[in-house]
Amino acid sequence: MRCELSGRNNLDRASSGLTAAELVFRQLLNAITTGELAADTIETEEQLAARYNVSRTPLRDAVRRLEQLRLFSREQGRGLRVPPLSMEEMHDLSATREVLEGLLASAAADRVARGLTDPRRLRDIHARHMRVLNIGDAELTLAVGYDFHEELRRLSGNASAAACHEQILLGFERYRHLARGVPERHERIAEEHTDILAAIEAGQAQSAETAMRRHIAAGRAIYVSVLSTTLKK
């Protein structure tokens, strides 16, 4: 499930086909990711229910999921707090993501080599990523890049790793969003995705894992730099 980074997730529930709980979960996730609900913000359930025009039951379902992602914490007698960004959490999430995505890339390449899956959709997503890159829309570029990783998760066929990976990505999005203003990183991501795709299409499991882990590590170096600046403000 992709977090709508572009802010285009405030669709009417009837037209989107989402339950009230799923819709408000996505809206809150987007607000936290983009900083609309900034770190250390404290809101009550009543305030959130009024802001998103939703009843308390679906709101509580959404809040429970966000607490599991460590994107909300309860402050006794005060309400729900958006935890502060931290270098330690970013490192933990990124390191875990590196291991998981290396595993997923390796599994996807192995399945391609054995004729169990077709990387055509991954190739199409990457082609769309290259086109979007030329437009210069950072939010859209991030969203399509996210699609690449989601499709890789599907191609892996590893349901256990995929479930863990989804949770890690959702928790990591607010750190990833910080790098949206680094255009050279967007270009480098596209190049790194090209290497990952080539290894998967060739059915080279070890090369796919190596390329993916290199990709995540390169991103982490950018996040360290951007987050260091953010935390000093």
N, C-alpha and C positions, 0 to 999 in steps of 0.2 A: 504494500500500500504506500503510494508516494505521497509525501507531504507536499501540498501545493504551495511552492515557494513564491509564486508570482502574485499571490493574493487573489487569485481567481477562484477560490474555493467557497466563496459565500453564495453558493447557488441555493435557490429555493429547494427545500427538501423534496417537495412533490415532483419537481422536474428532474432532480438529481437521482432519485430512486434510493437515497440513503435513509437509514433510520435516523431519528432525532439524535440518538446517542452517538452514532458514527459521525454525523454531520458536525455536532458540537465538538467532538474529539478532534476532528480535522481542523476546525476553526481555531481551537485553543492551541493545538500543536503548531499551526501556522503562526499564530500570534507570538508564541514563545520563541519559535525559530527565527522569526524576522525581527524580534525585539519590540514588537508592539506591546507585548507584556514583558517588560524589561526585567533583567535579573534583580532580585530583591524586592520586586513588586509583591504586595500583599493584597489579595482580594478575598472577599467572602463569597460563599456559594450564592447568596442572594444577589450580590452585585453581578456575578458572572451570569446567573440565570436571566437577569434583566437585560444585560448587555447583549446576550445572544438569543434572547427571546425564546427560551426553552424552559420546560418544567424541571423541577428538582431531580426527578428520578433519572432521566437520561443524562442530566448534567453530572450526577454522582457516578454514573457508569463511566463517563468520559474522564472524570477526575481520577477515578480509581486506576484507569489505564495509564494516565499521565504520572501518577504516583509510582507505578511499577517501573516506568521509564526514568524515574528520578527527575522529572521535570516539574513536579509540584511536591512540596512538603507541607505538612500541617503545623501551623504555629498555634500553640495552645491559647485559646481565647481570642485569637486575632483573625485567623482565616488561613488561606492557602498562599504559600510563598513560592515564587519562582527562585530556585536555588541560584547562587552566583556562579558565573563561569569560573573554571579553575584549570590551571595547567595540569594538575594531577589527574583530574577526571578526563581531560582531553587526551593525555598520554595513555591512560588505561583503555579508553574506548578505541583509540586509534590502533594500539598494539593488538588488542583483541580482534579488531576488524582486519588487520593485516594477516593474522593467522587464518581466520575464517575465510576471507576472500581468496587467499592462496589455495586453501583446500577446495573451495568452490570452483575456481578456475581450473585446477588440476582435474577435478572430477568431470567438469564439462568437456575438457579436451579429451579425456579418456573415453567418454561416451560418444564423442564425435568419431574418434578413431575406431570404435567398435560398431559404428553405424546405428547407434541407439538414439541419436538426436541430431537435429539439423540446426546449424548456427545461422540460418538465413535471417531470422528476425533480429539477432544480435548485429548482423552486418547492416541491416536496414536502419537500426537505431543509430549505429555509428555514422552511417552516411547522413542521417538527419542531423546528428551532432555537428558534423563538419559544415553543413549548410547554415545551421543556426549560428555557428561561431562567426561567420562572416557578417551576420546581421548586427552583432555587437550588443545583444540583449543578454545581460549577465544572468538575470533571473531565469530566462528560458534556457540558457546554456546549462545552468545548474540542474534544471529539471530534466533535461534530456540526458545529461550525464548520469543522473540518478536512475533513469530508465535502463541504461546500459548495465548497471550493477544489479538491478532487479531481474533483468532477463538472464543474466549470468547465473543468478541464484536458481532460476527455474531450470536452466539447462543442466545444472549440476546433478539433479535427481536425488540430492541428499536432503531429505526432508528435515532431519534433525538439525543439521548445520544451517539450513535455510531459515528455520524458525528463530534460531539464535541471531543470525545475521540481520533479520528484519528488525529485531529489537535494538541491536547495536546501531544500525543506520538511523533509526528514528531518534535515538538518544543523542546521536552525533550531529544531527542536522544543524543545530544552532552554532556549532563550531565551524562546520563546513560553510555555513552561510556567511561567516565573517570574511571568507576569502573571495567573495563575489566581486570585490573591487580590485582584484589583482589580475588584470587582463593577461599578463604573460603566463599565469598559472592556467588559465582556460586553454590557451594554445598548447601548453605542455601536456595537459590532460588528454587532449585529442590525440597527440602523438603517442602517449603512453597507451591509450585505448587501442590505437592502431597495432601496436606490438602485441598486446594481449589478444586481440582478435585474430591476428595472424597465427599465433601459437595454437589457439583453440581450433581454428579452421584446419590447421595442419595435423591436429590430433596429438600435439606434443605436450603431454601433461606437465613434465618438469619445467619446460620453458614457459608454459602458461602460468604456473605457480610463481616462478621467479619474476616474470614480468609484472604480475599483479602485486606481489609483495614490494617490488621496487616502486610501483605506482603509489601505493598507500604510504610508503615511507617518504616519498618525495612530497606528497601532500602534507604530511605531518610537519615537515620542516617549515612549510609556509604557515601552517596554523600556529606554530610556536612563535614565529615572528609577528604575525598579526595579533595573536592573543596577548603577547607581551605588551604591545602598544595599547591594546584595549584595556588591560588590567591597570595600566599606569594612569588612566584618565580619571 
